[in-house]
Each structure stands twice: as C-alpha cells, then as structure tokens.
Amino acid sequence: MGSPVQAPDQYKEGGLRTALHLGSSGALEVMRVTKAIPTANGDLLFLGTPARVGSIARSLQVSFTGDGVIPAPSIDTNTGRIRMYYPHKDHPEVQALLNSKRNRFCYFWRSAKGDHTHAWLLSSK
C-alpha cells in the first residue's frame, strides 16, 4: 500500500536534491505543470510536460477527500496521469498550484518494488 500524498518532512526539507536522490531507489517522475483544464466534478486537472529525462508524466489530477482519508498517490503509466489527493482545496500546496504565475512542478516517486509512493507539488515563490 502506498504512503500518503504528503511527503515526509525529510523529503520536503531536502527539496529538489532529495527528490532526485529518490530516483536511485525507485522511479521518479517530474512534470512541469503548464495549463489548467476545467472539470465539472470539483477535481483539478492540469496538463504538463515531462521535466526529467525518461519521465512519462503529462497530466495531473488533484482530488479532494473531505473525510480525512487520503489515498496514496498513483500514476497511470498508459496515460501519464498522476493522481494526488488532498483533504481540502485550501491546502498550501494546492493554492500554490492554482497560482499560474509561478513555475509549478509535480514530483511522483514509486519505490523499486512498487509498494511505496510519494507525490508532492513544488512551485516558485
């Protein structure tokens, strides 16, 4: 079973350097978020471009649970869509994602065995 969408503090504090280090212990996808796509169901959908050699990530879907249970992030390897979950839209990472004037990136890591995942959003200030 995967880990929650929020990366542990040790990964968040390390930033990009730590994220790239994770690539040696599994698969790391990096996507530059480029365009928001309207949806009717309340989810957020974004298109993007791979920002790391070998990345397949091309879109991001952010869903809101509202009930406190946050499913593990996942990626559909056929479509390149990363799926992330947050408890509510007011989360700081989600708000930064909604600011189109920033450079925004989505990182998705899956362990070599495939039993752990982490995903997080980074944006310029």
TORRO-186922 format. One line per field, with one value per residue (C-alpha): y, z, x. Coordinates in Angstrom, 3 decimals, decimal comma, always signed. Layout:
BEGIN
v	Y / ...
w	Z / ...
u	X / ...
//
This chain:
BEGIN
v	+0,000 / +3,478 / +6,295 / +9,429 / +12,179 / +14,431 / +13,685 / +13,137 / +16,186 / +14,765 / +14,839 / +18,273 / +19,889 / +18,445 / +19,839 / +19,050 / +17,402 / +14,875 / +14,272 / +13,456 / +11,152 / +9,151 / +8,197 / +5,804 / +3,785 / +3,656 / +5,540 / +9,322 / +11,247 / +15,005 / +17,088 / +20,822 / +21,948 / +24,158 / +24,513 / +24,125 / +22,283 / +22,937 / +19,967 / +19,549 / +17,289 / +19,616 / +17,948 / +19,963 / +18,828 / +20,139 / +19,404 / +19,395 / +18,384 / +15,870 / +17,725 / +14,839 / +12,522 / +9,392 / +10,871 / +9,844 / +12,272 / +14,522 / +15,409 / +15,827 / +15,222 / +16,572 / +15,251 / +16,291 / +13,729 / +15,923 / +12,983 / +12,811 / +9,575 / +10,384 / +7,642 / +7,060 / +8,947 / +6,947 / +7,221 / +5,688 / +4,559 / +4,300 / +7,927 / +9,529 / +10,946 / +11,472 / +11,339 / +13,133 / +13,613 / +16,388 / +16,844 / +20,275 / +22,927 / +25,348 / +23,247 / +25,464 / +23,154 / +23,265 / +27,045 / +27,407 / +25,135 / +27,392 / +30,436 / +30,306 / +32,974 / +30,530 / +27,784 / +24,647 / +21,083 / +17,776 / +15,019 / +11,416 / +8,657 / +4,921 / +2,535 / -0,069 / -2,771 / -0,579 / -0,818 / +2,820 / +6,083 / +9,757 / +12,749 / +16,425 / +19,785 / +22,450 / +25,975 / +29,080 / +31,930
w	+0,000 / -0,813 / +1,523 / +1,944 / -0,642 / +1,636 / +1,551 / +4,890 / +6,286 / +5,360 / +1,679 / +1,795 / +3,503 / +1,016 / -1,951 / -5,446 / -4,366 / -2,208 / -4,904 / -7,457 / -4,938 / -4,695 / -8,339 / -7,354 / -5,156 / -7,493 / -10,340 / -10,220 / -12,455 / -12,764 / -14,613 / -15,218 / -14,784 / -17,696 / -18,129 / -16,021 / -17,623 / -16,327 / -14,817 / -13,755 / -10,746 / -8,477 / -9,161 / -10,524 / -13,798 / -15,262 / -18,381 / -18,250 / -19,862 / -18,640 / -16,871 / -16,410 / -18,968 / -19,175 / -17,397 / -18,756 / -16,675 / -18,849 / -16,680 / -13,042 / -11,381 / -7,860 / -5,943 / -2,554 / +0,012 / +2,618 / +5,016 / +6,296 / +4,467 / +1,908 / -0,656 / -1,813 / -4,938 / -8,151 / -11,790 / -14,815 / -16,908 / -20,037 / -19,994 / -17,891 / -15,439 / -11,833 / -9,294 / -5,983 / -3,094 / -0,528 / +2,292 / +1,011 / -1,618 / +0,936 / +1,395 / +0,745 / -1,980 / -3,822 / -3,521 / -4,937 / -7,811 / -8,618 / -8,977 / -12,700 / -12,409 / -10,676 / -12,098 / -10,859 / -10,735 / -9,656 / -8,414 / -8,161 / -6,730 / -6,668 / -4,823 / -6,797 / -5,500 / -6,220 / -2,679 / -1,653 / -3,384 / -2,622 / -4,586 / -3,929 / -5,581 / -5,712 / -7,014 / -7,237 / -4,882
u	+0,000 / +1,319 / +2,142 / +0,026 / +0,274 / +2,265 / +5,965 / +7,685 / +9,469 / +12,861 / +11,854 / +10,243 / +13,218 / +15,687 / +13,801 / +14,982 / +18,245 / +16,399 / +13,800 / +16,468 / +18,182 / +14,955 / +15,406 / +18,180 / +15,800 / +12,814 / +11,169 / +10,940 / +8,557 / +8,879 / +6,326 / +6,226 / +2,619 / +1,607 / -2,175 / -5,325 / -8,246 / -11,796 / -13,646 / -17,255 / -16,668 / -14,641 / -11,289 / -8,383 / -6,866 / -3,631 / -1,633 / +2,123 / +5,354 / +7,920 / +10,725 / +13,150 / +14,682 / +12,556 / +9,534 / +6,151 / +4,063 / +1,892 / -1,093 / -2,067 / -5,419 / -5,922 / -8,936 / -10,267 / -11,342 / -13,008 / -13,315 / -9,731 / -8,862 / -6,191 / -5,486 / -1,938 / -0,885 / -0,706 / +0,266 / -1,391 / +1,564 / -0,616 / -1,764 / +0,983 / -1,586 / -0,505 / -3,335 / -2,952 / -5,349 / -5,709 / -8,220 / -9,342 / -8,654 / -7,167 / -4,030 / -0,936 / +0,459 / -2,873 / -3,123 / +0,410 / -0,600 / -3,545 / -1,274 / -0,479 / +2,224 / +4,550 / +6,722 / +4,957 / +6,243 / +4,780 / +7,088 / +5,947 / +8,126 / +7,428 / +9,738 / +11,659 / +9,295 / +6,260 / +4,918 / +5,510 / +4,674 / +5,130 / +3,955 / +4,356 / +3,985 / +6,662 / +6,302 / +8,432 / +7,686
//
